[in-house]
Amino acid sequence: MSIPVWGFVLAIIGTFLAGLIIGFFASRKLFKTELEKNPPFNEAMIKAMYKSMGVTPSQARVNQTMRAIKEAQKNPKNK
């Protein structure tokens, strides 16, 4: 029982494409999960940003900025 050469080549190419597709979606899901767990902005960074602008950051303003960032991440505007 022998497989034709073209069948073997097709099987290799099909396996490669399936691996690319599965790998793409798996890495995309992992990346989104990590960003939700560890957002790129935190309160310390926002306080440092306000201090660098010469503004004394109040906790209410920091909380407001954090809420605005989280809301923007949940509802991205399509350009």
C-alpha positions as CSV (number, residue, x, y, z in Angstrom):
1,M,0.0,0.0,0.0
2,S,1.7,3.2,-1.2
3,I,0.6,6.8,-1.1
4,P,1.1,8.8,-4.3
5,V,3.6,11.6,-4.0
6,W,1.0,14.3,-4.7
7,G,-1.2,13.0,-1.9
8,F,1.7,13.1,0.5
9,V,2.5,16.7,-0.5
10,L,-1.1,17.7,-0.1
11,A,-1.2,16.2,3.3
12,I,1.9,18.1,4.4
13,I,0.6,21.4,3.1
14,G,-2.9,20.8,4.7
15,T,-1.3,20.0,8.0
16,F,0.9,23.1,7.8
17,L,-2.1,25.4,7.0
18,A,-4.2,23.9,9.8
19,G,-1.4,24.5,12.2
20,L,-1.1,28.1,11.1
21,I,-4.8,28.8,11.5
22,I,-5.0,27.1,14.9
23,G,-1.9,28.8,16.1
24,F,-3.1,32.2,15.1
25,F,-6.4,31.9,16.9
26,A,-4.8,30.4,20.0
27,S,-2.2,33.1,20.3
28,R,-4.8,35.8,19.7
29,K,-7.0,34.5,22.5
30,L,-4.0,34.2,24.9
31,F,-2.9,37.7,24.1
32,K,-6.3,39.2,24.7
33,T,-6.6,37.3,28.0
34,E,-3.2,38.6,29.2
35,L,-4.1,42.2,28.3
36,E,-7.3,41.9,30.3
37,K,-5.5,40.5,33.3
38,N,-2.6,43.0,33.0
39,P,-3.8,46.2,31.4
40,P,-1.1,48.4,30.0
41,F,-2.2,51.3,32.3
42,N,-2.4,51.2,36.0
43,E,-3.0,53.9,38.7
44,A,0.7,54.4,39.4
45,M,1.3,55.2,35.7
46,I,-1.7,57.6,35.6
47,K,-0.4,59.4,38.8
48,A,3.0,59.7,37.2
49,M,1.5,61.1,34.0
50,Y,-0.4,63.8,36.0
51,K,2.7,64.7,38.0
52,S,4.8,65.0,34.9
53,M,2.2,67.5,33.6
54,G,2.5,69.5,36.8
55,V,-1.0,68.5,38.1
56,T,-1.5,67.1,41.6
57,P,-3.5,64.0,40.9
58,S,-6.5,63.4,43.2
59,Q,-7.8,59.8,43.6
60,A,-11.1,60.8,42.1
61,R,-9.4,62.0,38.9
62,V,-7.2,58.9,38.7
63,N,-10.3,56.7,39.1
64,Q,-12.1,58.7,36.4
65,T,-9.2,58.3,34.0
66,M,-9.0,54.5,34.8
67,R,-12.8,54.2,34.1
68,A,-12.4,56.1,30.8
69,I,-9.5,53.9,29.7
70,K,-11.4,50.7,30.5
71,E,-14.5,51.9,28.8
72,A,-12.5,52.8,25.7
73,Q,-11.0,49.3,25.7
74,K,-14.5,47.7,25.9
75,N,-16.0,49.8,23.1
76,P,-13.3,50.5,20.5
77,K,-14.4,52.9,17.8
78,N,-13.9,51.7,14.3
79,K,-12.2,54.1,12.0
